[in-house]
Amino acid sequence: MSTGPGAYLLPLLLKSIAVAVEQQSMTTRDIASNVCQVAVGIKEMTGVVTKAAEVSQTIAVEIATVSHTSDEMEAVNAQLNTNATRLASMGGALKTLIDRFKYA
């Protein structure tokens, strides 16, 4: 083993390098752990967004159904109004006929 002036510095240098490598290794593990946590969070958020999209699609279908039903009800209402007008007209004609027979 060397006994020169730098001989005592070599073990200190090696120890410093070993400590730095260990610190770097711990930092790398922390970063990897954080990346895993972020990945889990992204996966959960993707699930939430997917569910929200499914609910939105269901709501859109239900709105379309309500709109279609409303259109059908409007058509039925128009037909009912037409029939009511005809019935009122027939009622007036029938009253006129009855009045003729009453006074004849």
C-alpha positions as CSV (number, residue, x, y, z in Angstrom):
1,M,0.0,0.0,0.0
2,S,1.2,3.5,-0.8
3,T,2.4,5.7,2.1
4,G,2.8,8.9,0.1
5,P,1.1,12.2,0.9
6,G,-2.1,11.4,-1.0
7,A,-2.5,7.9,0.4
8,Y,-4.9,9.0,3.2
9,L,-7.0,11.0,0.7
10,L,-7.9,8.0,-1.4
11,P,-10.1,6.3,1.2
12,L,-11.9,9.6,1.9
13,L,-12.4,10.2,-1.8
14,L,-13.8,6.7,-2.3
15,K,-16.1,7.1,0.7
16,S,-17.3,10.4,-0.7
17,I,-18.0,8.8,-4.1
18,A,-19.8,5.9,-2.4
19,V,-22.0,8.4,-0.4
20,A,-22.8,10.4,-3.5
21,V,-23.7,7.2,-5.4
22,E,-26.0,6.1,-2.6
23,Q,-27.6,9.6,-2.5
24,Q,-28.1,9.5,-6.2
25,S,-29.6,6.0,-5.9
26,M,-32.1,7.1,-3.3
27,T,-33.0,10.1,-5.4
28,T,-33.6,7.8,-8.4
29,R,-35.8,5.5,-6.3
30,D,-37.8,8.5,-5.1
31,I,-38.3,9.7,-8.6
32,A,-39.3,6.2,-9.7
33,S,-41.8,6.1,-6.8
34,N,-43.2,9.5,-7.7
35,V,-43.6,8.5,-11.4
36,C,-45.5,5.3,-10.3
37,Q,-47.8,7.4,-8.1
38,V,-48.4,9.8,-11.0
39,A,-49.2,6.8,-13.3
40,V,-51.7,5.5,-10.8
41,G,-53.3,8.9,-10.6
42,I,-53.5,9.3,-14.3
43,K,-55.1,5.8,-14.6
44,E,-57.7,6.8,-12.0
45,M,-58.4,10.1,-13.8
46,T,-58.8,8.2,-17.1
47,G,-61.4,6.0,-15.4
48,V,-63.3,9.0,-14.1
49,V,-63.2,10.8,-17.5
50,T,-64.3,7.6,-19.3
51,K,-67.2,7.2,-16.9
52,A,-68.1,10.9,-17.4
53,A,-68.1,10.4,-21.1
54,E,-70.4,7.4,-20.8
55,V,-72.8,9.4,-18.6
56,S,-72.7,12.2,-21.1
57,Q,-73.6,9.8,-23.9
58,T,-76.5,8.4,-21.9
59,I,-77.8,11.9,-21.2
60,A,-77.5,12.8,-24.9
61,V,-79.5,9.7,-25.9
62,E,-82.1,10.5,-23.3
63,I,-82.4,14.1,-24.5
64,A,-82.8,12.9,-28.0
65,T,-85.6,10.6,-26.8
66,V,-87.3,13.4,-25.0
67,S,-87.0,15.6,-28.0
68,H,-88.5,12.9,-30.3
69,T,-91.3,12.2,-27.8
70,S,-92.0,16.0,-27.6
71,D,-92.3,16.2,-31.4
72,E,-94.7,13.2,-31.4
73,M,-96.8,14.9,-28.6
74,E,-96.9,18.1,-30.6
75,A,-98.2,16.2,-33.6
76,V,-100.8,14.4,-31.5
77,N,-101.8,17.8,-29.9
78,A,-102.3,19.3,-33.4
79,Q,-104.5,16.4,-34.4
80,L,-106.5,16.7,-31.2
81,N,-107.0,20.4,-31.9
82,T,-108.1,19.7,-35.4
83,N,-110.5,17.0,-34.1
84,A,-111.9,19.3,-31.4
85,T,-112.5,22.0,-34.0
86,R,-114.3,19.6,-36.2
87,L,-116.3,18.3,-33.3
88,A,-117.3,21.8,-32.3
89,S,-118.4,22.5,-35.9
90,M,-120.4,19.3,-35.9
91,G,-122.0,20.2,-32.6
92,G,-123.0,23.6,-34.0
93,A,-124.4,22.0,-37.1
94,L,-126.3,19.5,-35.0
95,K,-127.7,22.2,-32.8
96,T,-128.9,24.1,-35.9
97,L,-130.7,20.9,-37.1
98,I,-132.3,20.3,-33.8
99,D,-133.4,23.9,-33.6
100,R,-135.1,23.5,-37.0
101,F,-137.0,20.5,-35.9
102,K,-138.0,22.1,-32.6
103,Y,-139.6,25.2,-34.3
104,A,-140.9,23.5,-37.3
